[in-house]
Amino acid sequence: MPAYQAAVFDLDGTLLNTLEDLADSTNYALAACGCPPRTLEEIRTFVGNGVGQLIRRALPPDSAPEREAGCLACFQAHYLQNMEHKTAPYPGVIPLLDRLGAAGVKLAVVSNKFDGAVKGLCMRYFGPQIPVAIGESPAVARKPAPDGVRRALAELGCGPEAAVYVGDSEVDLLTAQNAGLPCISVTWGFRPRALLLERGAALLADTPEALAELILG
């Protein structure tokens, strides 16, 4: 029997490398708003707290609320049409999900990306492997609030005592803590290993194979 009956995953930086598509849409929106572009490495540090925060951090300081709202709307429209150009699962992720599914582990995604994009990307890249995909919406508070994780576990029919959360950032560590789940931090994503350790990561996986071993026990 697996060590955990369910695994809830973050999306960006954990299952999918979305950074370049996020950067392209961010810089498209910045240009449309008359603002200078950001580098890929800058955008890497901006990701993790939802697209509202991504755009807020990317804009020049003290930008007016109207500019922020317009830039966000432009980003969302562009990203929904262009979010699959450079995005791909990290190497080893598809075999990982296959292995977990074959072992009977129930799988879900909870992300701070807006809900339409989360559902679209999960359907495109994972199909029935991940039946529950939840993103930020008016009905679901953004991580590190535990709302999305709790909803995902309810849809999976699994209690928190039998589940684990998997992510690549400090936000994910807090989310797991707030939801009452252990957290496995992956080191191939958007945050460096040193930062994860500094923020209290106790379980780390350097490869999808190592992650599978931790989840299956």
N, C-alpha and C positions, 0 to 999 in steps of 0.2 A: 504494500500500500504506500502511495506517495506520502512524503512528510506533510504536504499541504494539499487540501482538496481543491483549492482555488488559488489562482494567481491573477492579480490585478496589475496591469502594466501601465506605466506612462507611455506616451507615444513618441514625441519628438526627442531624439537623442537616446532613446531606449530601444524601440523597435525599428523606427524609420530615421534615416538621415535626411532631414527636411531642410537643412540649413541654407542651402543655396537657393531653393525656391522661396523660402522666407525672405532672404536677403534681396532677391530680385523684386519681389512684390513690395517690400519696404522701400527700396530705392525708387521704384516706379511711383509710389504714393508720395514720397518726399519730393521728387521732381515735379509732380503735378501740383504740389503745394508751394513750389518755389523755394525749396530747401535743399541744402547740399546733401550728397549721398553719404552713406556710412560704409565702413569696411566690413568684410565678412567676419573678422574677429570681433569687431565692436558688436555686431548683431548677435554673435554667439553669446555674448555676455548679457544681452538684453532679453533673450528668450527664457521662458520658464514661468512667467506670472500672467500669461494671457496676452492676447494681441493688443489690448488696450494699453497695457504697460509697455509692450514692445514699441508701439508708436510713440507713446509719451517719452520714452527714453531716447528714441531716435531723433525726435524733433529738437530744434534748438531750445535751450532753456527759456522758461517763461513764455512759451508759445501760448497764444490766446486759446481759450476753450473751443472757439468756433473753428480755428485752424486744426486743432487736435481732432475734433469730431469729423471734419471733412477729410482729413488725412486717413483716419481709421476706416471710414466708409470706402474710400478709394482703395485702400489696401485690401479690405475684405472682398470687394468685387473683383479685383485683379487676381487675388490669390485663389479664389474659387475656380477661376478659369485657367489658372496656370500652375496649380499645385502639384502636378505630376510630371513636370518636364525633367527635373534633375533629382527628384526624390526617389529613394529606393530603400528596401530593408537592409539593415546591416548584414554583412556576411555571417552566415550561420543562424540567422533568426528564423527563417522558414523551417529548417530542420529542427530547431529548438521547439517551435510551436507544434510541429508534427509529433515529436517525441512526447511532449507533455500531454497532448490530446490523446495519443495512443495509451498513455498511462492512466487516463481518466481524470486528469486535472482540468477543472473548468477554467475558462480564460475570459478575461474582460480587459478593456482599455478605459482608463479615466485620464483625461487630458485637460489642460487649460486652454487648448486651442478651441475656437468656437465650434459649436456642436455640429453644424453642417459639414465643416471640413473634416472633423474627426470621423463622422460616420462615412463620408465619402472615401476618405483614405483607407479606412479599415476594410470597407467593402472591396475597394480596388485591389489592395495588396494581400489581404488575408481571407476574404470571403467567409465561409462558414467556420474557419479555424477560430475566429473570435466573434462569437454571437452577440456580445454586449459591448457597445462602444458609446461612451458618454463624454461630451465636451461641455464647455462653458455655455450657459444659457440663462435667461431670467429665472428659470426654475431650478437651476443647480448652481450653488455658490462655487466660486473659483477655489482651487487648491491654494493654500493648505487646509481649507475647510474640508471636513470629512464627508460632506454630503454626497459627492459623486461616488466615492468608494462604497458608502453605505447603500446607495441605490444599486450599484453594480452587483454587490453581494446579494441583495434582495432578489434581483433578477436571476442570479445564478442559483439561488436557493441554498446559500452557504453562509454560515455564521463567521464572524471575525476570528473566532478562536481556531478556525481551520484554514485560514487564508493568509497570504503573504502579498505585500506590495513591492513592486519592482520599478525603480526609476534611476535617473542619472543626475539628480540635482538636490540641492539643499531643500528646495520646495517639496520634493518627494519624501525626504526624510521627515519633515514636519507633518506632511499629509498622513503618512503611515502612523506616526505617533498619535495624531489627533483621532484617527480612526481605530486605534487600538490594535494595529497590525505590526508584525515585524517587517523590516524593510531590507531588501537586498539592493545595494547600489551597484550599478554597472559602470565600468570605468572607460567605456569606449564612446561615451556621449559628449554632451556639451560642457561638462564641468570636469576639471582635473581631479585626479585621485586625491591629491593633497588637500584640496578644499573639502571633499567629501569626508575625509578623515577628521579634518578640523571641525566639521559640523556634526560629528558624532556617529558617522557610519560604522557599524559593527560587523556587517556582512558585506563583502565586496566580491564581485565576479568580474574577471578580466576578459572572459570569453563566453559566448553563448553555451558552450559545452560545460563550462564551470557553473554557469547559472542553472543549467538543467540538473546538475548533481545536487546543488543546494536545495532546489525545489522538490526534487524527487526523494532526496535523503538516502 
